[in-house]
């Protein structure tokens, strides 16, 4: 089946009725946003970015990011701004901290559906949206307070705007407006996570041009005015933050970009094939569609203006995957920007799927689903580590049992519907995988509750209220990423700098470098609180410091300096 890129004129309708589409989007939104508050924030990213936004709101400084009271220039401020605005309107909380990630993840699904419809046809767009919504890589990361979902949406907006701008039959004004949106999206990508927001799309564009020989494309990019748009988005904040902080340029551009990519100094190593299993598991529902995707992609011809949207999507996915694979800094979420491009290609493969091919796909997917679940459950039922007992893993496995049950029901419904309608079967299939990810992901609370320290908060807050707001609070031997947010209080670092090294270097007197020095400060303080690493707590005991344990778990001990209350005068 040959799929020709669509023009605005004569745009074909969605494969389901407008009313059914509205109900489907509403149900998707209910599930997508309904699970945001089922887990507590987990370290390190969720707690870090929530606390940065809390401090921005508390200080009223929307230019200079801070973390735990220290200057923090590792990332630009867009997500911190959005989280701070969310806290301003809805208050502090777990779902509020995740709302920006959820909104951008949800928006990414709609964006892919819209773009696929406009570029490849309504069926391809509809199924591309289903593919992205049901991909565990996208659906799970859309419910964590991490930067990667926000930057992935902005980069997807740049990619989709480019595809939409290059359609044939558009007026010059339409092409210009779509390209201006593309340039603005790259600017927002920079404000989301740095220079990758323009470096990666720029490299993709160059590679695409070299392969396709489509030199005329550069005449339609509106380079001059587009650069002005991008600079208008990015320069105000960069100028403001550098005016206030002269050390920003060297740390942000040199250390956090070139050194992070080229040097293994950030302690996030990984093999060259690190992201291969990430993509396999992240798009597990659609693995068996790869042959159909390849065949359908080859069937899409060049547009009349010479542009090749399928090649652009392919270069985007392959280059970004390879870029992060060779980087010395790797995290699971780094490869997320390839997901929208892969979903659009999968939508092409699904657009012309036959009933027989669908049934084969459902059978293969069911086998992969069962094999994955059995492997996970066998592992979880016997595993434990020094921070999570076997009971936590078993509690998580109960969620996976429920998720598996829901998923298998959905797969059964999809198999039953396949005899009637391929689109209904694919909707049920995508819903089954989305339900599995949402239920299973919520089970992470089995680990997240203890790692967040939320159970210690009531006792600690009671002591903080009793001692008063002027009580110093120290963080000894550890940087706790969640307790500052839940306690609504920053901490003075002791004997460890962790990722606050730069901020501490800008204010050397704002921390205590050794335990011996801390012992002197502790003894001299009329009152004090401290969050202590359990190993360091043992050391403090050997030093004979007066301490009263307020609360503790297997990750942290929270102590206070015993105070002598003045006895009431005798009558």
Backbone torsions as a table, in degrees:
resi	resn	phi	psi	omega
1	UNK	NA	121.5	179.3
2	UNK	-88.5	128.9	179.6
3	UNK	-111.5	117.4	-179.5
4	UNK	-97.2	138.2	176.4
5	UNK	-54.4	140.8	-172.9
6	UNK	-87.0	152.9	169.3
7	UNK	-108.8	159.1	-179.9
8	UNK	-60.0	-38.5	-179.4
9	UNK	-67.2	131.7	178.1
10	UNK	69.4	32.8	-179.4
11	UNK	-60.9	127.1	-176.1
12	UNK	-74.2	150.0	-178.3
13	UNK	-74.0	164.2	176.1
14	UNK	-62.3	156.2	-179.3
15	UNK	-71.8	-6.7	173.2
16	UNK	-125.0	162.7	-176.1
17	UNK	-66.6	156.3	177.6
18	UNK	-55.7	-39.4	179.4
19	UNK	-65.7	-43.5	178.7
20	UNK	-65.0	-37.8	178.6
21	UNK	-64.9	-40.8	179.2
22	UNK	-63.2	-44.1	178.0
23	UNK	-63.9	-39.3	-179.6
24	UNK	-64.7	-44.1	178.3
25	UNK	-65.2	-39.1	179.3
26	UNK	-64.4	-43.1	178.1
27	UNK	-65.7	-40.2	177.0
28	UNK	-60.5	-44.9	179.1
29	UNK	-62.9	-40.6	-179.4
30	UNK	-61.2	-44.2	178.8
31	UNK	-70.0	-45.5	-173.6
32	UNK	-61.8	-47.1	-176.7
33	UNK	-90.5	-16.0	-175.8
34	UNK	-73.1	-16.7	-177.1
35	UNK	-101.5	5.3	-173.6
36	UNK	-64.6	-28.5	-174.0
37	UNK	-104.1	16.4	-177.7
38	UNK	-87.4	-7.1	179.9
39	UNK	-131.8	152.9	170.7
40	UNK	-85.2	162.0	-179.4
41	UNK	-66.7	141.3	-179.2
42	UNK	-115.2	149.7	176.2
43	UNK	-76.4	155.9	0.3
44	UNK	-99.4	-34.2	-171.0
45	UNK	-60.9	-47.5	-174.4
46	UNK	-61.1	-46.6	179.8
47	UNK	-67.4	-40.9	-178.1
48	UNK	-59.8	-52.6	-174.4
49	UNK	-73.5	-26.2	173.1
50	UNK	-69.0	-43.2	-179.1
51	UNK	-67.9	-38.6	177.9
52	UNK	-60.1	-42.2	179.0
53	UNK	-67.8	-38.8	178.5
54	UNK	-61.9	-42.9	-179.8
55	UNK	-68.5	-36.9	177.0
56	UNK	-61.6	-43.2	179.3
57	UNK	-67.9	-39.8	-177.6
58	UNK	-69.4	-38.9	-177.4
59	UNK	-84.7	-23.1	-175.8
60	UNK	76.3	7.5	178.3
61	UNK	-95.5	105.0	-177.2
62	UNK	-95.9	8.4	-179.7
63	UNK	-105.5	-48.6	-174.1
64	UNK	-100.6	110.2	178.1
65	UNK	-69.1	143.2	176.6
66	UNK	-134.1	150.2	175.8
67	UNK	-136.1	123.2	-176.4
68	UNK	56.3	31.0	178.0
69	UNK	89.1	-6.4	-177.8
70	UNK	-105.6	150.2	175.1
71	UNK	-57.7	137.8	-175.3
72	UNK	-141.9	104.8	-173.7
73	UNK	-114.4	21.3	-177.7
74	UNK	-68.1	-31.1	-176.4
75	UNK	-136.1	152.9	175.2
76	UNK	-67.8	174.9	-165.7
77	UNK	-99.5	3.5	-170.7
78	UNK	-56.5	-48.3	-178.7
79	UNK	-68.5	-34.9	176.5
80	UNK	-63.2	-41.0	175.4
81	UNK	-60.2	-47.7	-176.9
82	UNK	-64.9	-41.3	177.8
83	UNK	-65.5	-39.9	179.2
84	UNK	-64.3	-40.7	176.5
85	UNK	-64.0	-39.2	176.9
86	UNK	-61.5	-44.1	178.1
87	UNK	-63.5	-36.4	-179.0
88	UNK	-63.4	-40.8	-174.9
89	UNK	-89.6	-31.7	-172.5
90	UNK	-118.1	-2.8	-179.2
91	UNK	88.9	171.4	-179.7
92	UNK	-83.1	136.7	178.8
93	UNK	175.3	176.1	-175.6
94	UNK	-70.7	-49.8	-177.5
95	UNK	-67.0	-32.1	178.0
96	UNK	-64.6	-37.8	179.8
97	UNK	-67.3	-25.0	-178.0
98	UNK	-98.4	-3.8	-171.0
99	UNK	-63.2	-41.6	-178.8
100	UNK	-63.0	-43.4	177.1
101	UNK	-61.3	-42.2	-179.3
102	UNK	-66.2	-41.6	179.8
103	UNK	-64.0	-43.8	-179.8
104	UNK	-70.0	-35.4	176.0
105	UNK	-65.8	-44.2	177.7
106	UNK	-64.1	-44.3	178.6
107	UNK	-62.8	-34.4	178.4
108	UNK	-62.1	-38.2	178.0
109	UNK	-64.2	-46.2	178.7
110	UNK	-64.6	-39.5	180.0
111	UNK	-62.6	-44.5	179.6
112	UNK	-64.0	-41.4	178.1
113	UNK	-62.6	-44.6	179.7
114	UNK	-63.5	-46.9	-178.0
115	UNK	-64.9	-44.3	179.0
116	UNK	-59.4	-40.0	179.6
117	UNK	-64.3	-44.4	-176.7
118	UNK	-71.1	-32.5	-173.8
119	UNK	-95.6	-41.2	-173.0
120	UNK	-116.9	-12.2	-178.3
121	UNK	120.0	160.3	-172.4
122	UNK	-64.1	-41.4	-179.4
123	UNK	-64.9	-44.5	179.4
124	UNK	-62.0	-41.8	179.5
125	UNK	-66.5	-42.6	-179.7
126	UNK	-62.2	-46.1	-177.9
127	UNK	-74.4	-27.2	174.3
128	UNK	-64.0	-41.6	177.1
129	UNK	-63.1	-42.2	176.8
130	UNK	-60.9	-42.0	-178.3
131	UNK	-63.3	-43.1	-178.8
132	UNK	-69.9	-42.9	-178.9
133	UNK	-62.5	-32.9	-175.5
134	UNK	-95.6	-4.2	177.7
135	UNK	-73.4	119.3	-177.7
136	UNK	-55.9	-33.3	178.9
137	UNK	-58.9	-43.3	-178.0
138	UNK	-79.7	-45.3	-174.5
139	UNK	-68.1	-36.0	179.9
140	UNK	-73.8	-46.6	-179.0
141	UNK	-69.9	-17.6	174.1
142	UNK	-72.3	-2.2	-178.9
143	UNK	-123.8	21.1	173.5
144	UNK	-123.2	143.8	179.1
145	UNK	-79.9	74.9	178.8
146	UNK	-124.4	158.3	-178.2
147	UNK	-73.7	-23.8	-168.2
148	UNK	-67.3	-31.2	177.9
149	UNK	-69.7	-42.0	178.7
150	UNK	-61.9	-46.9	-179.3
151	UNK	-69.4	-32.5	178.6
152	UNK	-65.8	-39.3	177.1
153	UNK	-64.7	-45.2	-178.4
154	UNK	-64.4	-39.6	177.0
155	UNK	-68.0	-36.7	175.8
156	UNK	-64.4	-37.1	177.4
157	UNK	-63.7	-39.7	176.7
158	UNK	-64.2	-45.9	179.7
159	UNK	-62.5	-48.8	-177.2
160	UNK	-66.6	-37.8	177.4
161	UNK	-63.2	-38.6	176.7
162	UNK	-63.2	-46.5	178.7
163	UNK	-60.9	-41.9	-178.9
164	UNK	-69.2	-31.9	-179.5
165	UNK	-72.8	-25.3	-174.1
166	UNK	-93.9	7.4	176.3
167	UNK	-67.6	150.9	176.4
168	UNK	-78.9	156.4	176.5
169	UNK	86.9	2.3	178.7
170	UNK	-86.1	152.8	173.4
171	UNK	-76.7	164.2	178.2
172	UNK	-60.3	-37.1	179.4
173	UNK	-65.6	-41.1	178.5
174	UNK	-63.9	-44.3	178.4
175	UNK	-60.4	-45.5	-179.6
176	UNK	-61.4	-44.3	-177.3
177	UNK	-65.5	-41.6	177.8
178	UNK	-64.8	-39.4	179.4
179	UNK	-70.4	-34.9	174.8
180	UNK	-62.6	-38.9	175.8
181	UNK	-63.7	-39.1	177.1
182	UNK	-59.8	-47.1	-179.6
183	UNK	-66.2	-39.5	177.6
184	UNK	-63.6	-38.9	179.0
185	UNK	-64.7	-37.6	175.6
186	UNK	-65.0	-37.5	175.6
187	UNK	-62.4	-42.3	177.6
188	UNK	-68.0	-31.4	174.8
189	UNK	-64.0	-40.5	177.3
190	UNK	-62.5	-43.2	179.3
191	UNK	-71.4	-13.9	177.6
192	UNK	-84.9	-44.2	-174.9
193	UNK	-150.2	11.6	174.1
194	UNK	106.4	-160.3	-169.9
195	UNK	-66.9	-16.5	177.2
196	UNK	-60.1	-22.0	-179.3
197	UNK	-63.9	-22.4	176.7
198	UNK	-117.1	-30.2	-178.5
199	UNK	-65.4	-46.7	-177.4
200	UNK	-67.1	-50.4	175.9
201	UNK	-59.9	-37.9	179.1
202	UNK	-63.8	-42.8	178.3
203	UNK	-65.4	-40.1	177.6
204	UNK	-60.2	-43.2	-179.0
205	UNK	-62.4	-42.7	179.8
206	UNK	-65.6	-46.5	-179.9
207	UNK	-62.5	-43.0	177.9
208	UNK	-57.7	-45.1	-177.7
209	UNK	-64.2	-41.3	-179.6
210	UNK	-64.5	-35.9	-179.3
211	UNK	-77.4	-43.9	-172.3
212	UNK	-87.7	-18.6	-174.2
213	UNK	60.6	28.9	-179.1
214	UNK	-90.7	70.9	-176.3
215	UNK	-69.6	-25.5	-178.7
216	UNK	-65.0	-20.5	180.0
217	UNK	-57.2	-37.3	-175.6
218	UNK	-64.9	-23.2	178.3
219	UNK	-74.9	-16.4	-177.7
220	UNK	-104.8	9.0	-176.9
221	UNK	-87.3	-12.7	-177.0
222	UNK	53.0	56.1	-173.3
223	UNK	-59.0	-49.5	-174.3
224	UNK	-64.4	-55.3	-179.0
225	UNK	-68.6	-31.6	178.4
226	UNK	-65.4	-41.7	177.2
227	UNK	-62.5	-37.5	177.4
228	UNK	-62.4	-42.2	178.1
229	UNK	-61.0	-47.5	-178.6
230	UNK	-63.2	-42.1	179.4
231	UNK	-67.5	-34.5	177.9
232	UNK	-64.1	-30.5	178.6
233	UNK	-76.6	-39.5	-169.0
234	UNK	-98.1	-38.6	-169.9
235	UNK	-62.0	-40.9	-177.0
236	UNK	-53.1	-46.0	-178.8
237	UNK	-70.8	-44.0	-179.5
238	UNK	-60.4	-40.5	178.8
239	UNK	-65.2	-42.2	-178.4
240	UNK	-66.9	-44.1	-176.0
241	UNK	-71.4	-34.9	177.9
242	UNK	-72.6	-31.3	176.7
243	UNK	-64.8	-35.2	-179.8
244	UNK	-86.7	-24.2	-173.7
245	UNK	-135.6	90.5	-176.9
246	UNK	-59.5	-23.9	-178.3
247	UNK	-82.3	-2.7	-175.6
248	UNK	-62.4	-45.6	-171.7
249	UNK	-57.4	-51.7	-176.0
250	UNK	-63.8	-43.9	-177.5
251	UNK	-69.0	-46.1	-173.7
252	UNK	-72.7	-50.4	-172.9
253	UNK	-81.3	-40.4	-176.7
254	UNK	-84.1	-56.2	-174.6
255	UNK	-71.7	-45.5	-172.3
256	UNK	-86.5	-3.5	177.4
257	UNK	-120.1	-67.6	-175.6
258	UNK	-69.6	-46.5	-179.7
259	UNK	-67.3	-37.8	-179.8
260	UNK	-62.8	-39.0	-178.9
261	UNK	-77.5	-39.0	-169.6
262	UNK	-93.6	-23.3	-173.6
263	UNK	-118.9	146.5	179.6
264	UNK	-85.4	37.8	-174.2
265	UNK	-85.4	-11.4	-174.3
266	UNK	-95.9	7.7	171.8
267	UNK	58.3	38.1	175.6
268	UNK	-129.5	56.9	-175.9
269	UNK	-76.8	170.1	177.2
270	UNK	-176.7	153.2	179.6
271	UNK	-67.6	166.5	-179.7
272	UNK	-59.8	-31.3	-178.6
273	UNK	-94.2	17.5	-175.2
274	UNK	-51.4	-42.5	-173.9
275	UNK	-88.2	-4.5	178.8
276	UNK	-62.2	-54.4	177.6
277	UNK	-64.6	-26.7	177.4
278	UNK	-62.1	-45.5	179.7
279	UNK	-71.4	-36.6	179.7
280	UNK	-61.8	-49.2	178.9
281	UNK	-72.0	-36.4	-177.7
282	UNK	-65.6	-27.7	177.4
283	UNK	-122.3	32.7	-177.3
284	UNK	-54.4	-38.2	-178.4
285	UNK	-60.9	-21.9	-169.7
286	UNK	-118.0	14.1	-177.5
287	UNK	-60.1	-41.5	-176.6
288	UNK	-70.6	-6.2	179.5
289	UNK	-86.5	-4.0	-174.4
290	UNK	-55.3	-47.5	178.9
291	UNK	-59.3	-41.2	179.4
292	UNK	-66.7	-37.9	178.9
293	UNK	-62.1	-44.9	179.6
294	UNK	-62.0	-46.0	-178.9
295	UNK	-64.5	-44.6	-179.7
296	UNK	-66.0	-36.7	-179.9
297	UNK	-65.2	-39.2	179.0
298	UNK	-67.1	-25.5	-176.7
299	UNK	-79.8	-11.2	-179.4
300	UNK	-83.3	118.1	-177.1
301	UNK	-80.1	170.4	170.8
302	UNK	-60.7	151.2	171.2
303	UNK	-75.3	167.2	-178.5
304	UNK	-60.5	-28.4	179.0
305	UNK	-88.0	5.7	177.5
306	UNK	92.5	-7.0	-177.7
307	UNK	-75.4	142.6	-179.1
308	UNK	-121.3	92.0	-175.4
309	UNK	-63.1	-35.6	-179.6
310	UNK	-65.6	-41.5	177.8
311	UNK	-63.4	-39.9	177.7
312	UNK	-60.7	-44.2	178.3
313	UNK	-63.5	-40.4	-178.5
314	UNK	-66.8	-45.4	178.5
315	UNK	-62.4	-41.2	178.5
316	UNK	-56.5	-51.5	-176.4
317	UNK	-66.5	-45.3	-175.3
318	UNK	-69.7	-45.7	-176.8
319	UNK	-65.4	-46.7	-178.8
320	UNK	-63.4	-38.9	176.3
321	UNK	-60.5	-46.9	-179.0
322	UNK	-68.0	-37.1	-179.7
323	UNK	-57.7	-50.3	-178.8
324	UNK	-75.5	-23.0	178.5
325	UNK	-68.5	-34.1	-179.4
326	UNK	-89.6	-8.5	178.6
327	UNK	-68.2	149.8	176.8
328	UNK	-82.1	-6.6	178.4
329	UNK	-117.6	118.2	-175.2
330	UNK	-132.8	135.0	168.7
331	UNK	-138.4	154.2	-176.3
332	UNK	-53.3	-37.6	-172.8
333	UNK	-80.3	-10.2	-175.6
334	UNK	-61.5	-31.8	-174.3
335	UNK	-84.6	2.7	-176.5
336	UNK	-56.9	-34.4	-178.6
337	UNK	-60.2	-14.5	178.4
338	UNK	-79.2	-16.9	-172.0
339	UNK	-60.7	-46.6	-180.0
340	UNK	-60.4	-39.4	178.6
341	UNK	-64.8	-43.6	178.1
342	UNK	-62.6	-39.2	-179.8
343	UNK	-63.4	-40.1	178.0
344	UNK	-64.2	-38.4	177.4
345	UNK	-68.2	-39.5	177.0
346	UNK	-64.3	-37.9	176.9
347	UNK	-58.7	-37.1	175.4
348	UNK	-61.6	-43.8	-179.7
349	UNK	-65.9	-34.3	-178.3
350	UNK	-79.9	-21.6	-173.6
351	UNK	-59.7	-36.2	-177.6
352	UNK	-112.3	23.7	-175.4
353	UNK	-69.4	138.5	178.1
354	UNK	-88.9	166.7	-179.6
355	UNK	-63.7	-39.2	-179.7
356	UNK	-68.0	-41.7	177.5
357	UNK	-64.1	-38.2	178.8
358	UNK	-61.4	-43.6	-179.1
359	UNK	-64.6	-37.9	176.7
360	UNK	-65.0	-40.8	178.2
361	UNK	-62.4	-43.7	179.4
362	UNK	-62.9	-38.7	-179.9
363	UNK	-65.9	-46.3	178.9
364	UNK	-63.3	-42.7	-179.5
365	UNK	-63.7	-38.2	178.2
366	UNK	-63.2	-40.8	178.0
367	UNK	-63.9	-45.9	178.8
368	UNK	-62.5	-39.3	-179.7
369	UNK	-62.6	-50.5	-178.3
370	UNK	-64.1	-42.4	-179.5
371	UNK	-62.8	-41.4	178.9
372	UNK	-64.2	-44.1	-178.2
373	UNK	-65.6	-45.4	-179.8
374	UNK	-60.8	-43.2	179.1
375	UNK	-61.1	-46.5	-179.4
376	UNK	-63.1	-45.3	-176.1
377	UNK	-68.1	-38.3	177.2
378	UNK	-63.2	-42.4	179.1
379	UNK	-65.6	-47.0	-173.7
380	UNK	-69.6	-31.3	-174.3
381	UNK	-70.8	-15.2	-177.8
382	UNK	-124.1	-2.9	-172.8
383	UNK	-88.4	153.1	172.5
384	UNK	-160.5	163.8	174.6
385	UNK	-145.2	-175.0	-172.6
386	UNK	-71.6	-12.3	179.4
387	UNK	-112.9	-22.6	-177.8
388	UNK	-124.4	113.0	179.9
389	UNK	-70.2	168.0	-178.6
390	UNK	-60.6	-27.6	179.1
391	UNK	-63.1	-35.2	179.1
392	UNK	-66.5	-41.8	178.7
393	UNK	-66.4	-37.0	178.0
394	UNK	-68.4	-37.8	176.8
395	UNK	-62.4	-40.2	176.5
396	UNK	-63.6	-37.2	-178.7
397	UNK	-64.0	-28.6	178.0
398	UNK	-64.3	-39.5	175.3
399	UNK	-62.7	-39.3	179.1
400	UNK	-67.2	-33.5	174.0
401	UNK	-60.5	-46.9	179.9
402	UNK	-64.4	-42.5	178.9
403	UNK	-63.1	-40.5	179.9
404	UNK	-65.3	-40.5	178.9
405	UNK	-61.4	-46.1	179.1
406	UNK	-64.1	-40.9	-179.6
407	UNK	-64.9	-42.1	-179.9
408	UNK	-66.9	-37.4	175.4
409	UNK	-61.4	-44.2	179.2
410	UNK	-62.6	-40.5	177.7
411	UNK	-65.1	-38.1	176.9
412	UNK	-63.6	-42.1	177.9
413	UNK	-63.5	-40.9	179.0
414	UNK	-62.2	-41.0	178.7
415	UNK	-64.3	-39.8	178.8
416	UNK	-66.7	-40.9	-179.0
417	UNK	-72.1	-21.2	-177.4
418	UNK	-61.6	-23.0	177.7
419	UNK	-75.5	-17.4	-177.1
420	UNK	-105.8	-47.0	-172.4
421	UNK	-154.3	127.4	177.9
422	UNK	-67.1	-38.8	-177.7
423	UNK	-68.4	-40.0	176.9
424	UNK	-64.5	-38.8	178.4
425	UNK	-64.5	-40.6	-179.9
426	UNK	-69.7	-34.6	175.1
427	UNK	-62.9	-45.6	178.6
428	UNK	-64.2	-39.4	179.5
429	UNK	-63.0	-47.9	178.7
430	UNK	-63.4	-39.1	177.6
431	UNK	-63.3	-35.3	178.8
432	UNK	-63.5	-45.0	-179.8
433	UNK	-70.6	-35.2	176.5
434	UNK	-65.0	-43.8	178.0
435	UNK	-61.5	-42.1	178.5
436	UNK	-59.3	-45.6	-178.4
437	UNK	-67.3	-41.1	-177.2
438	UNK	-68.9	-43.5	179.8
439	UNK	-70.2	-47.1	179.5
440	UNK	-63.6	-41.0	179.1
441	UNK	-64.1	-35.2	178.1
442	UNK	-64.3	-25.7	179.5
443	UNK	-67.5	-11.6	178.3
444	UNK	-63.6	-12.9	175.6
445	UNK	-59.6	-22.7	176.2
446	UNK	-58.2	-31.6	175.5
447	UNK	-99.7	-35.8	-172.2
448	UNK	-66.3	-32.7	-177.9
449	UNK	-63.6	-45.8	-179.2
450	UNK	-72.6	-37.6	-179.1
451	UNK	-69.9	-27.9	178.9
452	UNK	-74.8	-27.1	-177.5
453	UNK	78.7	13.9	-174.5
454	UNK	-61.3	-29.6	-178.9
455	UNK	-69.3	-18.9	179.5
456	UNK	-87.8	-15.1	-170.6
457	UNK	-61.4	-46.3	-177.7
458	UNK	-55.8	-45.6	-179.0
459	UNK	-65.5	-40.3	-178.3
460	UNK	-70.4	-42.1	179.0
461	UNK	-62.8	-35.4	178.4
462	UNK	-62.6	-42.2	178.1
463	UNK	-68.8	-38.3	177.7
464	UNK	-61.5	-41.7	178.2
465	UNK	-66.0	-37.3	-178.5
466	UNK	-69.7	-40.5	-175.8
467	UNK	-79.2	-26.4	178.4
468	UNK	103.8	158.8	-174.5
469	UNK	-69.4	-16.2	-178.9
470	UNK	-87.0	6.7	-178.8
471	UNK	-76.3	122.8	177.8
472	UNK	-67.7	143.3	-178.4
473	UNK	-125.5	118.4	-175.4
474	UNK	-104.4	152.8	174.0
475	UNK	-120.2	105.4	-167.6
476	UNK	-101.4	113.7	173.7
477	UNK	75.7	8.2	-177.8
478	UNK	-159.4	153.2	169.3
479	UNK	-111.4	104.9	180.0
480	UNK	-84.8	123.0	-171.6
481	UNK	-87.1	-12.0	-175.8
482	UNK	-115.4	-33.9	-175.9
483	UNK	-62.0	-38.9	176.9
484	UNK	-56.6	-38.2	179.4
485	UNK	-68.7	-46.2	-177.3
486	UNK	-71.3	-28.9	178.1
487	UNK	-87.6	-10.2	-177.8
488	UNK	58.5	42.4	-174.0
489	UNK	-155.1	133.5	174.9
490	UNK	-81.0	166.1	-176.4
491	UNK	-131.8	149.0	178.7
492	UNK	-88.5	123.1	-175.6
493	UNK	-72.5	141.8	-179.7
494	UNK	-134.2	123.9	170.0
495	UNK	63.9	11.1	174.5
496	UNK	-157.7	142.0	178.6
497	UNK	-108.0	-35.5	-179.8
498	UNK	53.5	-135.5	-177.2
499	UNK	-81.7	4.0	177.6
500	UNK	-94.4	13.2	-176.3
501	UNK	-55.4	-46.2	-179.4
502	UNK	-63.5	-48.6	-179.3
503	UNK	-60.1	-39.5	178.5
504	UNK	-66.6	-37.4	-180.0
505	UNK	-64.0	-26.1	178.5
506	UNK	-81.3	-14.8	177.9
507	UNK	-144.0	73.8	-172.4
508	UNK	-58.4	-24.7	-178.9
509	UNK	-85.3	3.4	-175.5
510	UNK	-91.6	6.4	179.2
511	UNK	-142.7	172.0	179.2
512	UNK	-118.3	114.2	-168.9
513	UNK	-75.0	-24.6	-175.1
514	UNK	-132.3	159.4	176.6
515	UNK	-68.4	-34.6	178.5
516	UNK	-62.9	-43.7	177.5
517	UNK	-64.5	-38.9	177.8
518	UNK	-62.8	-38.6	179.0
519	UNK	-60.0	-39.7	178.4
520	UNK	-65.7	-43.9	-179.7
521	UNK	-65.0	-41.1	-179.4
522	UNK	-62.7	-43.4	-178.9
523	UNK	-66.8	-32.3	-177.3
524	UNK	-83.4	-18.3	-175.4
525	UNK	-75.4	134.9	176.0
526	UNK	-69.2	-28.5	176.3
527	UNK	-156.8	148.7	-178.0
528	UNK	-167.7	156.9	174.7
529	UNK	-127.2	154.5	178.2
530	UNK	-152.2	140.7	169.5
531	UNK	-102.2	123.2	-169.0
532	UNK	-123.4	135.9	169.8
533	UNK	-61.3	136.5	-176.2
534	UNK	-53.7	-37.6	178.6
535	UNK	-68.1	-39.2	178.5
536	UNK	-69.9	-28.6	177.5
537	UNK	-62.1	-39.1	176.8
538	UNK	-61.7	-39.8	178.3
539	UNK	-64.7	-42.6	179.4
540	UNK	-62.6	-34.9	176.8
541	UNK	-63.8	-39.5	179.0
542	UNK	-67.5	-25.6	177.5
543	UNK	-78.7	-8.7	176.9
544	UNK	74.8	26.2	-179.9
545	UNK	-70.9	141.3	174.1
546	UNK	-71.5	119.4	-176.2
547	UNK	-141.5	143.9	171.7
548	UNK	-122.5	121.4	-179.6
549	UNK	-77.8	121.9	178.0
550	UNK	-87.8	-44.9	-177.9
551	UNK	-160.0	155.4	178.5
552	UNK	-158.8	155.2	168.8
553	UNK	-143.2	-167.5	-175.2
554	UNK	-80.4	3.5	179.5
555	UNK	-115.5	-20.5	-173.2
556	UNK	-157.8	151.6	172.5
557	UNK	-125.1	130.8	-179.3
558	UNK	-113.6	123.2	-173.4
559	UNK	-124.4	163.6	172.4
560	UNK	-133.1	156.9	175.5
561	UNK	-79.3	118.7	179.3
562	UNK	-58.1	135.3	179.5
563	UNK	-113.6	149.7	178.7
564	UNK	-96.0	112.7	-179.7
565	UNK	-79.9	136.9	178.0
566	UNK	-72.7	122.5	-178.3
567	UNK	-68.4	148.9	179.0
568	UNK	-64.4	147.2	179.9
569	UNK	-67.3	143.3	-179.2
570	UNK	-75.8	143.9	177.8
571	UNK	-72.2	NA	NA
